[in-house]
Amino acid sequence: MEKVAIYPGSFDPITYGHIDIVERALEIFDKVIVAVAHSAEKRPLFTTEERRKIIRTLFKDNPNVIVDSFKGLLVDYVAKTNARVILRGLRATSDFEYEFHMASMNRSLNTHLDTLFMMTSKDYFFVSSRTIKEVARLGGGVEGLVPDLVTRRLKEKFKLPIPKKNQIGWDD
Ligand code: PNS
């Protein structure tokens, strides 16, 4: 039977930290479903569809990465798939409490599910979508921390200049 993991998150936007987790998870699982949460209460910078499109473009050459989105409870979404593992990245001990509560709550909602944690690679342990957005909004460089496509999308959102040769449409 195929081993499938669900990697849920806001991905607003996806960073190299997230991508690193997906790539390492693919060494353990046959398929990884990247599940973009609507997270409306977090007032995301990118719409769900924009976040999904970015991730789909980045993994377009990897058929083992499926990109989807969900609304409502994560456990309800997972129950509709053939996965029973929720994958989360841990950057530092500061992530632990939140993740521990979330994993415990999800397990109490559905005892069939487990959360698997992977430590973020040392190169990305300080990278978060929140700080990436803040730095980009203030005109700082985020190259090397997010894919070029994300850098461009951030510049568009914050109406910062993009070199003409780097411009691409949403459907490219
Ligand atoms: O990238 P994030 O914002 O840390 O991801 C958090 C996410 C989306 C995984 C979490 O908020 C979630 O699962 N939301 C869906 C609603 C839900 O199931 N909440 C109960 C979890 S305790």
Backbone and ligand atoms as CSV (ligand in chain L), in Angstrom:
chain,resi,resn,atom,element,x,y,z
A,1,MET,N,N,0.835,-1.207,0.000
A,1,MET,CA,C,0.000,0.000,0.000
A,1,MET,C,C,0.871,1.259,0.000
A,2,GLU,N,N,0.409,2.249,-0.725
A,2,GLU,CA,C,1.167,3.496,-0.844
A,2,GLU,C,C,1.264,4.223,0.497
A,3,LYS,N,N,2.456,4.711,0.811
A,3,LYS,CA,C,2.618,5.488,2.052
A,3,LYS,C,C,2.461,6.970,1.708
A,4,VAL,N,N,1.432,7.574,2.294
A,4,VAL,CA,C,1.112,8.966,1.961
A,4,VAL,C,C,1.146,9.810,3.232
A,5,ALA,N,N,1.766,10.970,3.135
A,5,ALA,CA,C,1.750,11.920,4.262
A,5,ALA,C,C,1.060,13.202,3.827
A,6,ILE,N,N,0.354,13.785,4.775
A,6,ILE,CA,C,-0.272,15.083,4.511
A,6,ILE,C,C,0.600,16.147,5.170
A,7,TYR,N,N,1.009,17.113,4.405
A,7,TYR,CA,C,1.814,18.207,4.962
A,7,TYR,C,C,0.943,19.474,4.943
A,8,PRO,N,N,0.284,19.772,6.073
A,8,PRO,CA,C,-0.614,20.920,6.085
A,8,PRO,C,C,0.104,22.199,6.531
A,9,GLY,N,N,-0.421,23.324,6.126
A,9,GLY,CA,C,0.151,24.589,6.583
A,9,GLY,C,C,-0.523,25.743,5.884
A,10,SER,N,N,-0.152,26.944,6.319
A,10,SER,CA,C,-0.690,28.136,5.656
A,10,SER,C,C,0.120,28.434,4.389
A,11,PHE,N,N,1.407,28.172,4.430
A,11,PHE,CA,C,2.292,28.379,3.261
A,11,PHE,C,C,2.073,29.768,2.659
A,12,ASP,N,N,2.153,30.774,3.509
A,12,ASP,CA,C,1.849,32.147,3.081
A,12,ASP,C,C,3.060,33.056,3.215
A,13,PRO,N,N,4.078,32.869,2.366
A,13,PRO,CA,C,4.203,31.932,1.271
A,13,PRO,C,C,5.074,30.735,1.671
A,14,ILE,N,N,5.175,29.770,0.740
A,14,ILE,CA,C,6.068,28.624,0.946
A,14,ILE,C,C,7.521,29.115,0.950
A,15,THR,N,N,8.335,28.502,1.807
A,15,THR,CA,C,9.755,28.879,1.903
A,15,THR,C,C,10.621,27.658,1.587
A,16,TYR,N,N,11.927,27.886,1.515
A,16,TYR,CA,C,12.823,26.742,1.315
A,16,TYR,C,C,12.784,25.792,2.521
A,17,GLY,N,N,12.406,26.319,3.688
A,17,GLY,CA,C,12.259,25.455,4.872
A,17,GLY,C,C,11.175,24.421,4.633
A,18,HIS,N,N,10.026,24.869,4.088
A,18,HIS,CA,C,8.933,23.940,3.773
A,18,HIS,C,C,9.371,22.952,2.683
A,19,ILE,N,N,10.014,23.483,1.662
A,19,ILE,CA,C,10.392,22.646,0.510
A,19,ILE,C,C,11.368,21.552,0.953
A,20,ASP,N,N,12.267,21.927,1.841
A,20,ASP,CA,C,13.226,20.959,2.382
A,20,ASP,C,C,12.499,19.809,3.103
A,21,ILE,N,N,11.451,20.159,3.848
A,21,ILE,CA,C,10.678,19.118,4.559
A,21,ILE,C,C,10.007,18.191,3.545
A,22,VAL,N,N,9.411,18.772,2.498
A,22,VAL,CA,C,8.737,17.946,1.478
A,22,VAL,C,C,9.751,16.998,0.836
A,23,GLU,N,N,10.911,17.541,0.475
A,23,GLU,CA,C,11.902,16.706,-0.225
A,23,GLU,C,C,12.400,15.575,0.660
A,24,ARG,N,N,12.612,15.876,1.933
A,24,ARG,CA,C,13.085,14.816,2.839
A,24,ARG,C,C,11.973,13.806,3.126
A,25,ALA,N,N,10.754,14.286,3.185
A,25,ALA,CA,C,9.617,13.370,3.441
A,25,ALA,C,C,9.463,12.388,2.283
A,26,LEU,N,N,9.808,12.826,1.083
A,26,LEU,CA,C,9.669,11.948,-0.086
A,26,LEU,C,C,10.653,10.778,-0.047
A,27,GLU,N,N,11.628,10.859,0.846
A,27,GLU,CA,C,12.543,9.718,1.015
A,27,GLU,C,C,11.914,8.667,1.928
A,28,ILE,N,N,10.840,9.047,2.619
A,28,ILE,CA,C,10.171,8.124,3.557
A,28,ILE,C,C,8.808,7.689,3.017
A,29,PHE,N,N,8.110,8.652,2.374
A,29,PHE,CA,C,6.753,8.397,1.884
A,29,PHE,C,C,6.757,8.314,0.360
A,30,ASP,N,N,5.762,7.588,-0.178
A,30,ASP,CA,C,5.638,7.499,-1.638
A,30,ASP,C,C,5.089,8.816,-2.184
A,31,LYS,N,N,4.178,9.408,-1.413
A,31,LYS,CA,C,3.534,10.650,-1.871
A,31,LYS,C,C,3.393,11.613,-0.698
A,32,VAL,N,N,3.528,12.889,-1.008
A,32,VAL,CA,C,3.265,13.918,-0.002
A,32,VAL,C,C,2.181,14.834,-0.563
A,33,ILE,N,N,1.122,14.986,0.228
A,33,ILE,CA,C,0.063,15.927,-0.168
A,33,ILE,C,C,0.300,17.224,0.596
A,34,VAL,N,N,0.652,18.268,-0.127
A,34,VAL,CA,C,0.821,19.586,0.502
A,34,VAL,C,C,-0.575,20.198,0.562
A,35,ALA,N,N,-1.068,20.367,1.789
A,35,ALA,CA,C,-2.456,20.816,1.962
A,35,ALA,C,C,-2.463,22.256,2.483
A,36,VAL,N,N,-2.881,23.147,1.618
A,36,VAL,CA,C,-2.887,24.582,1.956
A,36,VAL,C,C,-4.166,24.894,2.736
A,37,ALA,N,N,-3.996,25.350,3.972
A,37,ALA,CA,C,-5.165,25.694,4.793
A,37,ALA,C,C,-5.653,27.090,4.381
A,38,HIS,N,N,-6.953,27.253,4.326
A,38,HIS,CA,C,-7.489,28.582,3.986
A,38,HIS,C,C,-6.988,29.620,4.985
A,39,SER,N,N,-6.960,29.241,6.260
A,39,SER,CA,C,-6.424,30.119,7.316
A,39,SER,C,C,-6.941,31.548,7.223
A,40,ALA,N,N,-8.242,31.705,6.956
A,40,ALA,CA,C,-8.806,33.048,6.764
A,40,ALA,C,C,-8.585,33.931,7.995
A,41,GLU,N,N,-8.611,33.291,9.190
A,41,GLU,CA,C,-8.450,34.068,10.437
A,41,GLU,C,C,-7.051,34.659,10.546
A,42,LYS,N,N,-6.104,34.110,9.798
A,42,LYS,CA,C,-4.726,34.638,9.841
A,42,LYS,C,C,-4.529,35.754,8.824
A,43,ARG,N,N,-5.594,36.103,8.114
A,43,ARG,CA,C,-5.564,37.154,7.092
A,43,ARG,C,C,-4.321,37.010,6.190
A,44,PRO,N,N,-4.269,35.922,5.431
A,44,PRO,CA,C,-3.072,35.662,4.615
A,44,PRO,C,C,-2.836,36.728,3.543
A,45,LEU,N,N,-1.581,36.900,3.210
A,45,LEU,CA,C,-1.209,37.860,2.162
A,45,LEU,C,C,-1.658,37.334,0.800
A,46,PHE,N,N,-1.444,36.047,0.568
A,46,PHE,CA,C,-1.806,35.424,-0.707
A,46,PHE,C,C,-3.120,34.659,-0.530
A,47,THR,N,N,-3.959,34.685,-1.554
A,47,THR,CA,C,-5.203,33.911,-1.485
A,47,THR,C,C,-4.838,32.418,-1.490
A,48,THR,N,N,-5.808,31.605,-1.118
A,48,THR,CA,C,-5.557,30.155,-1.108
A,48,THR,C,C,-5.138,29.707,-2.506
A,49,GLU,N,N,-5.836,30.208,-3.515
A,49,GLU,CA,C,-5.545,29.802,-4.884
A,49,GLU,C,C,-4.142,30.250,-5.303
A,50,GLU,N,N,-3.740,31.449,-4.889
A,50,GLU,CA,C,-2.382,31.928,-5.218
A,50,GLU,C,C,-1.325,31.049,-4.549
A,51,ARG,N,N,-1.557,30.719,-3.284
A,51,ARG,CA,C,-0.584,29.870,-2.565
A,51,ARG,C,C,-0.489,28.498,-3.213
A,52,ARG,N,N,-1.656,27.989,-3.611
A,52,ARG,CA,C,-1.696,26.671,-4.247
A,52,ARG,C,C,-0.965,26.690,-5.595
A,53,LYS,N,N,-1.209,27.746,-6.353
A,53,LYS,CA,C,-0.577,27.855,-7.681
A,53,LYS,C,C,0.937,27.940,-7.569
A,54,ILE,N,N,1.412,28.715,-6.609
A,54,ILE,CA,C,2.868,28.850,-6.423
A,54,ILE,C,C,3.465,27.468,-6.135
A,55,ILE,N,N,2.842,26.747,-5.204
A,55,ILE,CA,C,3.406,25.442,-4.790
A,55,ILE,C,C,3.333,24.448,-5.941
A,56,ARG,N,N,2.202,24.493,-6.650
A,56,ARG,CA,C,2.046,23.571,-7.788
A,56,ARG,C,C,3.133,23.838,-8.836
A,57,THR,N,N,3.410,25.082,-9.104
A,57,THR,CA,C,4.444,25.428,-10.085
A,57,THR,C,C,5.801,24.907,-9.625
A,58,LEU,N,N,6.084,25.083,-8.344
A,58,LEU,CA,C,7.402,24.686,-7.832
A,58,LEU,C,C,7.621,23.175,-7.906
A,59,PHE,N,N,6.529,22.410,-7.756
A,59,PHE,CA,C,6.672,20.941,-7.757
A,59,PHE,C,C,6.121,20.318,-9.043
A,60,LYS,N,N,6.020,21.116,-10.102
A,60,LYS,CA,C,5.349,20.625,-11.316
A,60,LYS,C,C,6.045,19.391,-11.909
A,61,ASP,N,N,7.336,19.236,-11.651
A,61,ASP,CA,C,8.053,18.093,-12.229
A,61,ASP,C,C,8.064,16.885,-11.300
A,62,ASN,N,N,7.395,16.992,-10.168
A,62,ASN,CA,C,7.412,15.858,-9.232
A,62,ASN,C,C,6.002,15.294,-9.026
A,63,PRO,N,N,5.711,14.187,-9.701
A,63,PRO,CA,C,4.352,13.624,-9.621
A,63,PRO,C,C,4.009,13.084,-8.236
A,64,ASN,N,N,5.003,12.955,-7.365
A,64,ASN,CA,C,4.732,12.432,-6.016
A,64,ASN,C,C,4.338,13.523,-5.022
A,65,VAL,N,N,4.322,14.752,-5.508
A,65,VAL,CA,C,3.859,15.852,-4.658
A,65,VAL,C,C,2.513,16.313,-5.196
A,66,ILE,N,N,1.506,16.205,-4.337
A,66,ILE,CA,C,0.158,16.618,-4.729
A,66,ILE,C,C,-0.164,17.881,-3.945
A,67,VAL,N,N,-0.726,18.858,-4.633
A,67,VAL,CA,C,-1.026,20.127,-3.953
A,67,VAL,C,C,-2.537,20.281,-3.892
A,68,ASP,N,N,-3.013,20.532,-2.689
A,68,ASP,CA,C,-4.453,20.632,-2.482
A,68,ASP,C,C,-4.699,21.747,-1.466
A,69,SER,N,N,-5.962,22.029,-1.196
A,69,SER,CA,C,-6.274,22.996,-0.140
A,69,SER,C,C,-7.466,22.476,0.647
A,70,PHE,N,N,-7.637,23.005,1.843
A,70,PHE,CA,C,-8.769,22.558,2.658
A,70,PHE,C,C,-9.271,23.693,3.533
A,71,LYS,N,N,-10.553,23.552,3.891
A,71,LYS,CA,C,-11.216,24.473,4.821
A,71,LYS,C,C,-11.675,23.632,5.992
A,72,GLY,N,N,-11.783,24.196,7.156
A,72,GLY,CA,C,-12.309,23.443,8.294
A,72,GLY,C,C,-11.231,22.648,8.999
A,73,LEU,N,N,-11.657,21.601,9.682
A,73,LEU,CA,C,-10.716,20.825,10.503
A,73,LEU,C,C,-9.777,19.985,9.643
A,74,LEU,N,N,-8.511,20.022,10.045
A,74,LEU,CA,C,-7.508,19.226,9.341
A,74,LEU,C,C,-7.854,17.731,9.408
A,75,VAL,N,N,-8.285,17.267,10.585
A,75,VAL,CA,C,-8.564,15.822,10.721
A,75,VAL,C,C,-9.679,15.377,9.759
A,76,ASP,N,N,-10.642,16.264,9.516
A,76,ASP,CA,C,-11.727,15.909,8.582
A,76,ASP,C,C,-11.187,15.807,7.159
A,77,TYR,N,N,-10.279,16.712,6.852
A,77,TYR,CA,C,-9.659,16.667,5.513
A,77,TYR,C,C,-8.838,15.371,5.365
A,78,VAL,N,N,-8.023,15.078,6.368
A,78,VAL,CA,C,-7.150,13.892,6.282
A,78,VAL,C,C,-8.005,12.622,6.157
A,79,ALA,N,N,-9.125,12.586,6.866
A,79,ALA,CA,C,-9.989,11.395,6.849
A,79,ALA,C,C,-10.508,11.100,5.437
A,80,LYS,N,N,-10.564,12.147,4.599
A,80,LYS,CA,C,-11.078,11.929,3.229
A,80,LYS,C,C,-9.988,11.408,2.287
A,81,THR,N,N,-8.749,11.322,2.783
A,81,THR,CA,C,-7.647,10.840,1.945
A,81,THR,C,C,-7.250,9.443,2.425
A,82,ASN,N,N,-6.244,8.864,1.763
A,82,ASN,CA,C,-5.787,7.544,2.226
A,82,ASN,C,C,-4.531,7.681,3.099
A,83,ALA,N,N,-4.361,8.870,3.698
A,83,ALA,CA,C,-3.196,9.093,4.564
A,83,ALA,C,C,-3.613,8.971,6.024
A,84,ARG,N,N,-2.630,8.616,6.873
A,84,ARG,CA,C,-2.906,8.669,8.309
A,84,ARG,C,C,-1.770,9.368,9.064
A,85,VAL,N,N,-0.884,9.979,8.279
A,85,VAL,CA,C,0.229,10.704,8.893
A,85,VAL,C,C,0.166,12.181,8.507
A,86,ILE,N,N,0.231,13.020,9.536
A,86,ILE,CA,C,0.310,14.466,9.333
A,86,ILE,C,C,1.775,14.839,9.551
A,87,LEU,N,N,2.322,15.550,8.614
A,87,LEU,CA,C,3.735,15.899,8.685
A,87,LEU,C,C,3.879,17.362,9.070
A,88,ARG,N,N,4.762,17.650,10.025
A,88,ARG,CA,C,5.014,19.051,10.396
A,88,ARG,C,C,6.511,19.245,10.593
A,89,GLY,N,N,6.990,20.417,10.253
A,89,GLY,CA,C,8.396,20.747,10.473
A,89,GLY,C,C,8.543,21.438,11.829
A,90,LEU,N,N,9.645,21.165,12.491
A,90,LEU,CA,C,9.941,21.834,13.767
A,90,LEU,C,C,11.232,22.612,13.592
A,91,ARG,N,N,11.151,23.928,13.830
A,91,ARG,CA,C,12.361,24.733,13.667
A,91,ARG,C,C,13.162,24.819,14.963
A,92,ALA,N,N,12.458,25.046,16.040
A,92,ALA,CA,C,13.169,25.273,17.300
A,92,ALA,C,C,12.250,24.863,18.434
A,93,THR,N,N,12.778,24.897,19.643
A,93,THR,CA,C,11.953,24.496,20.789
A,93,THR,C,C,10.726,25.402,20.898
A,94,SER,N,N,10.847,26.640,20.418
A,94,SER,CA,C,9.712,27.575,20.492
A,94,SER,C,C,8.512,27.070,19.688
A,95,ASP,N,N,8.739,26.269,18.675
A,95,ASP,CA,C,7.628,25.704,17.887
A,95,ASP,C,C,6.936,24.580,18.652
A,96,PHE,N,N,7.688,23.984,19.592
A,96,PHE,CA,C,7.251,22.710,20.149
A,96,PHE,C,C,5.895,22.781,20.845
A,97,GLU,N,N,5.697,23.820,21.673
A,97,GLU,CA,C,4.474,23.857,22.479
A,97,GLU,C,C,3.226,23.908,21.598
A,98,TYR,N,N,3.259,24.807,20.630
A,98,TYR,CA,C,2.141,24.945,19.691
A,98,TYR,C,C,1.904,23.638,18.942
A,99,GLU,N,N,2.995,23.049,18.464
A,99,GLU,CA,C,2.879,21.810,17.685
A,99,GLU,C,C,2.384,20.655,18.551
A,100,PHE,N,N,2.850,20.617,19.792
A,100,PHE,CA,C,2.458,19.556,20.715
A,100,PHE,C,C,0.953,19.636,20.985
A,101,HIS,N,N,0.461,20.875,21.193
A,101,HIS,CA,C,-0.973,21.049,21.434
A,101,HIS,C,C,-1.779,20.640,20.213
A,102,MET,N,N,-1.294,21.072,19.056
A,102,MET,CA,C,-2.039,20.785,17.832
A,102,MET,C,C,-2.072,19.266,17.566
A,103,ALA,N,N,-0.911,18.624,17.700
A,103,ALA,CA,C,-0.845,17.174,17.454
A,103,ALA,C,C,-1.723,16.426,18.452
A,104,SER,N,N,-1.705,16.869,19.710
A,104,SER,CA,C,-2.500,16.196,20.743
A,104,SER,C,C,-3.989,16.373,20.459
A,105,MET,N,N,-4.381,17.581,20.081
A,105,MET,CA,C,-5.793,17.839,19.771
A,105,MET,C,C,-6.220,17.015,18.560
A,106,ASN,N,N,-5.389,16.997,17.536
A,106,ASN,CA,C,-5.738,16.230,16.333
A,106,ASN,C,C,-5.877,14.739,16.659
A,107,ARG,N,N,-5.016,14.260,17.538
A,107,ARG,CA,C,-5.085,12.833,17.904
A,107,ARG,C,C,-6.321,12.553,18.754
A,108,SER,N,N,-6.701,13.534,19.571
A,108,SER,CA,C,-7.908,13.295,20.368
A,108,SER,C,C,-9.147,13.335,19.467
A,109,LEU,N,N,-9.086,14.112,18.391
A,109,LEU,CA,C,-10.210,14.167,17.450
A,109,LEU,C,C,-10.282,12.910,16.584
A,110,ASN,N,N,-9.116,12.348,16.301
A,110,ASN,CA,C,-9.078,11.138,15.466
A,110,ASN,C,C,-7.874,10.281,15.881
A,111,THR,N,N,-8.136,9.230,16.656
A,111,THR,CA,C,-7.034,8.428,17.218
A,111,THR,C,C,-6.310,7.598,16.157
A,112,HIS,N,N,-6.850,7.592,14.955
A,112,HIS,CA,C,-6.245,6.827,13.867
A,112,HIS,C,C,-5.054,7.590,13.252
A,113,LEU,N,N,-4.994,8.896,13.542
A,113,LEU,CA,C,-3.967,9.735,12.901
A,113,LEU,C,C,-2.757,9.953,13.801
A,114,ASP,N,N,-1.610,10.112,13.172
A,114,ASP,CA,C,-0.396,10.444,13.910
A,114,ASP,C,C,0.262,11.652,13.278
A,115,THR,N,N,0.952,12.439,14.097
A,115,THR,CA,C,1.718,13.565,13.545
A,115,THR,C,C,3.196,13.207,13.605
A,116,LEU,N,N,3.858,13.367,12.485
A,116,LEU,CA,C,5.291,13.083,12.407
A,116,LEU,C,C,6.021,14.420,12.276
A,117,PHE,N,N,7.014,14.635,13.139
A,117,PHE,CA,C,7.771,15.894,13.093
A,117,PHE,C,C,9.138,15.672,12.463
A,118,MET,N,N,9.522,16.597,11.612
A,118,MET,CA,C,10.876,16.557,11.051
A,118,MET,C,C,11.562,17.851,11.435
A,119,MET,N,N,12.798,17.747,11.878
A,119,MET,CA,C,13.538,18.960,12.213
A,119,MET,C,C,13.906,19.686,10.931
A,120,THR,N,N,13.703,20.977,10.938
A,120,THR,CA,C,14.091,21.799,9.789
A,120,THR,C,C,15.617,21.776,9.653
A,121,SER,N,N,16.101,21.759,8.430
A,121,SER,CA,C,17.560,21.775,8.217
A,121,SER,C,C,18.158,23.048,8.803
A,122,LYS,N,N,19.406,22.938,9.216
A,122,LYS,CA,C,20.047,24.057,9.926
A,122,LYS,C,C,20.058,25.352,9.089
A,123,ASP,N,N,20.081,25.207,7.788
A,123,ASP,CA,C,20.130,26.408,6.928
A,123,ASP,C,C,18.838,27.215,6.983
A,124,TYR,N,N,17.757,26.600,7.445
A,124,TYR,CA,C,16.449,27.276,7.372
A,124,TYR,C,C,15.762,27.414,8.720
A,125,PHE,N,N,16.458,27.093,9.806
A,125,PHE,CA,C,15.738,27.065,11.089
A,125,PHE,C,C,15.238,28.442,11.516
A,126,PHE,N,N,15.779,29.509,10.931
A,126,PHE,CA,C,15.343,30.874,11.292
A,126,PHE,C,C,14.327,31.422,10.289
A,127,VAL,N,N,13.964,30.616,9.302
A,127,VAL,CA,C,13.088,31.111,8.224
A,127,VAL,C,C,11.631,30.822,8.559
A,128,SER,N,N,10.809,31.858,8.530
A,128,SER,CA,C,9.367,31.647,8.679
A,128,SER,C,C,8.657,32.507,7.646
A,129,SER,N,N,7.463,32.093,7.263
A,129,SER,CA,C,6.701,32.870,6.280
A,129,SER,C,C,6.474,34.290,6.800
A,130,ARG,N,N,6.247,34.390,8.111
A,130,ARG,CA,C,5.957,35.706,8.702
A,130,ARG,C,C,7.155,36.656,8.549
A,131,THR,N,N,8.351,36.176,8.875
A,131,THR,CA,C,9.512,37.070,8.756
A,131,THR,C,C,9.870,37.329,7.289
A,132,ILE,N,N,9.645,36.338,6.445
A,132,ILE,CA,C,9.904,36.533,5.017
A,132,ILE,C,C,9.031,37.683,4.507
A,133,LYS,N,N,7.756,37.678,4.892
A,133,LYS,CA,C,6.833,38.738,4.426
A,133,LYS,C,C,7.274,40.099,4.955
A,134,GLU,N,N,7.680,40.113,6.205
A,134,GLU,CA,C,8.069,41.402,6.796
A,134,GLU,C,C,9.310,41.963,6.104
A,135,VAL,N,N,10.299,41.111,5.914
A,135,VAL,CA,C,11.541,41.569,5.269
A,135,VAL,C,C,11.247,42.026,3.842
A,136,ALA,N,N,10.453,41.215,3.109
A,136,ALA,CA,C,10.145,41.560,1.709
A,136,ALA,C,C,9.365,42.873,1.640
A,137,ARG,N,N,8.409,43.045,2.540
A,137,ARG,CA,C,7.578,44.265,2.535
A,137,ARG,C,C,8.438,45.507,2.736
A,138,LEU,N,N,9.504,45.350,3.543
A,138,LEU,CA,C,10.360,46.500,3.832
A,138,LEU,C,C,11.515,46.607,2.830
A,139,GLY,N,N,11.453,45.805,1.785
A,139,GLY,CA,C,12.434,45.930,0.696
A,139,GLY,C,C,13.714,45.155,0.920
A,140,GLY,N,N,13.758,44.296,1.937
A,140,GLY,CA,C,14.961,43.489,2.184
A,140,GLY,C,C,15.025,42.289,1.251
A,141,GLY,N,N,16.213,41.706,1.139
A,141,GLY,CA,C,16.409,40.565,0.230
A,141,GLY,C,C,16.024,39.248,0.901
A,142,VAL,N,N,15.233,38.450,0.214
A,142,VAL,CA,C,14.860,37.127,0.750
A,142,VAL,C,C,15.363,36.014,-0.178
A,143,GLU,N,N,16.235,36.399,-1.112
A,143,GLU,CA,C,16.785,35.417,-2.035
A,143,GLU,C,C,17.559,34.353,-1.232
A,144,GLY,N,N,17.442,33.128,-1.663
A,144,GLY,CA,C,18.137,32.031,-0.970
A,144,GLY,C,C,17.297,31.438,0.154
A,145,LEU,N,N,16.252,32.158,0.555
A,145,LEU,CA,C,15.375,31.656,1.629
A,145,LEU,C,C,14.039,31.193,1.073
A,146,VAL,N,N,13.678,31.758,-0.080
A,146,VAL,CA,C,12.464,31.339,-0.796
A,146,VAL,C,C,12.826,31.211,-2.280
A,147,PRO,N,N,12.083,30.399,-3.023
A,147,PRO,CA,C,12.361,30.300,-4.467
A,147,PRO,C,C,12.155,31.654,-5.158
A,148,ASP,N,N,12.807,31.822,-6.311
A,148,ASP,CA,C,12.701,33.093,-7.058
A,148,ASP,C,C,11.252,33.445,-7.362
A,149,LEU,N,N,10.449,32.426,-7.655
A,149,LEU,CA,C,9.041,32.668,-7.963
A,149,LEU,C,C,8.346,33.363,-6.782
A,150,VAL,N,N,8.660,32.935,-5.583
A,150,VAL,CA,C,8.053,33.526,-4.383
A,150,VAL,C,C,8.549,34.968,-4.213
A,151,THR,N,N,9.825,35.178,-4.448
A,151,THR,CA,C,10.376,36.548,-4.350
A,151,THR,C,C,9.607,37.478,-5.287
A,152,ARG,N,N,9.361,36.998,-6.502
A,152,ARG,CA,C,8.635,37.826,-7.493
A,152,ARG,C,C,7.212,38.097,-7.028
A,153,ARG,N,N,6.548,37.057,-6.549
A,153,ARG,CA,C,5.146,37.226,-6.105
A,153,ARG,C,C,5.071,38.194,-4.917
A,154,LEU,N,N,6.063,38.137,-4.039
A,154,LEU,CA,C,6.081,39.057,-2.892
A,154,LEU,C,C,6.254,40.491,-3.387
A,155,LYS,N,N,7.147,40.674,-4.344
A,155,LYS,CA,C,7.375,42.025,-4.882
A,155,LYS,C,C,6.113,42.558,-5.530
A,156,GLU,N,N,5.403,41.678,-6.244
A,156,GLU,CA,C,4.136,42.114,-6.871
A,156,GLU,C,C,3.140,42.549,-5.797
A,157,LYS,N,N,3.019,41.739,-4.759
A,157,LYS,CA,C,2.060,42.050,-3.679
A,157,LYS,C,C,2.397,43.378,-3.033
A,158,PHE,N,N,3.682,43.600,-2.796
A,158,PHE,CA,C,4.088,44.815,-2.090
A,158,PHE,C,C,4.398,45.968,-3.048
A,159,LYS,N,N,4.086,45.739,-4.326
A,159,LYS,CA,C,4.261,46.762,-5.363
A,159,LYS,C,C,5.700,47.313,-5.380
A,160,LEU,N,N,6.632,46.383,-5.315
A,160,LEU,CA,C,8.048,46.738,-5.388
A,160,LEU,C,C,8.527,46.442,-6.805
A,161,PRO,N,N,9.546,47.153,-7.293
A,161,PRO,CA,C,9.966,46.929,-8.682
A,161,PRO,C,C,10.516,45.522,-8.927
A,162,ILE,N,N,10.128,44.963,-10.090
A,162,ILE,CA,C,10.627,43.635,-10.494
A,162,ILE,C,C,11.369,43.831,-11.808
A,163,PRO,N,N,12.625,43.366,-11.924
A,163,PRO,CA,C,13.320,43.482,-13.209
A,163,PRO,C,C,12.478,42.815,-14.302
A,164,LYS,N,N,12.365,43.476,-15.484
A,164,LYS,CA,C,11.465,42.995,-16.543
A,164,LYS,C,C,11.714,41.542,-16.919
A,165,LYS,N,N,12.996,41.157,-16.978
A,165,LYS,CA,C,13.318,39.786,-17.405
A,165,LYS,C,C,12.803,38.731,-16.407
A,166,ASN,N,N,12.518,39.154,-15.190
A,166,ASN,CA,C,12.041,38.196,-14.177
A,166,ASN,C,C,10.530,38.128,-14.069
A,167,GLN,N,N,9.825,38.909,-14.897
A,167,GLN,CA,C,8.375,38.925,-14.761
A,167,GLN,C,C,7.764,37.692,-15.428
A,168,ILE,N,N,6.878,37.026,-14.721
A,168,ILE,CA,C,6.119,35.928,-15.352
A,168,ILE,C,C,4.685,35.978,-14.864
A,169,GLY,N,N,3.782,35.488,-15.697
A,169,GLY,CA,C,2.360,35.519,-15.339
A,169,GLY,C,C,2.027,34.409,-14.358
A,170,TRP,N,N,0.837,34.464,-13.784
A,170,TRP,CA,C,0.418,33.470,-12.806
A,170,TRP,C,C,0.291,32.089,-13.411
A,171,ASP,N,N,0.040,32.018,-14.736
A,171,ASP,CA,C,-0.183,30.701,-15.331
A,171,ASP,C,C,1.062,30.155,-16.031
A,172,ASP,N,N,2.191,30.841,-15.886
A,172,ASP,CA,C,3.406,30.373,-16.578
A,172,ASP,C,C,3.980,29.167,-15.846
L,1,PNS,O1,O,1.552,26.939,8.682
L,1,PNS,P1,P,0.703,27.039,9.915
L,1,PNS,O2,O,-0.119,28.303,9.901
L,1,PNS,O3,O,1.494,26.863,11.194
L,1,PNS,O4,O,-0.330,25.794,9.837
L,1,PNS,C1,C,-1.280,25.595,10.851
L,1,PNS,C2,C,-2.391,24.649,10.346
L,1,PNS,C3,C,-3.013,25.191,9.094
L,1,PNS,C4,C,-1.802,23.292,10.072
L,1,PNS,C5,C,-3.438,24.533,11.500
L,1,PNS,O5,O,-3.858,25.808,11.880
L,1,PNS,C6,C,-4.652,23.717,11.082
L,1,PNS,O6,O,-4.592,22.504,11.034
L,1,PNS,N1,N,-5.758,24.409,10.762
L,1,PNS,C7,C,-6.993,23.778,10.349
L,1,PNS,C8,C,-8.044,23.885,11.452
L,1,PNS,C9,C,-7.866,22.814,12.491
L,1,PNS,O7,O,-7.905,21.635,12.226
L,1,PNS,N2,N,-7.611,23.258,13.740
L,1,PNS,C10,C,-7.415,22.388,14.868
L,1,PNS,C11,C,-5.955,22.016,15.020
L,1,PNS,S1,S,-5.614,21.991,16.736
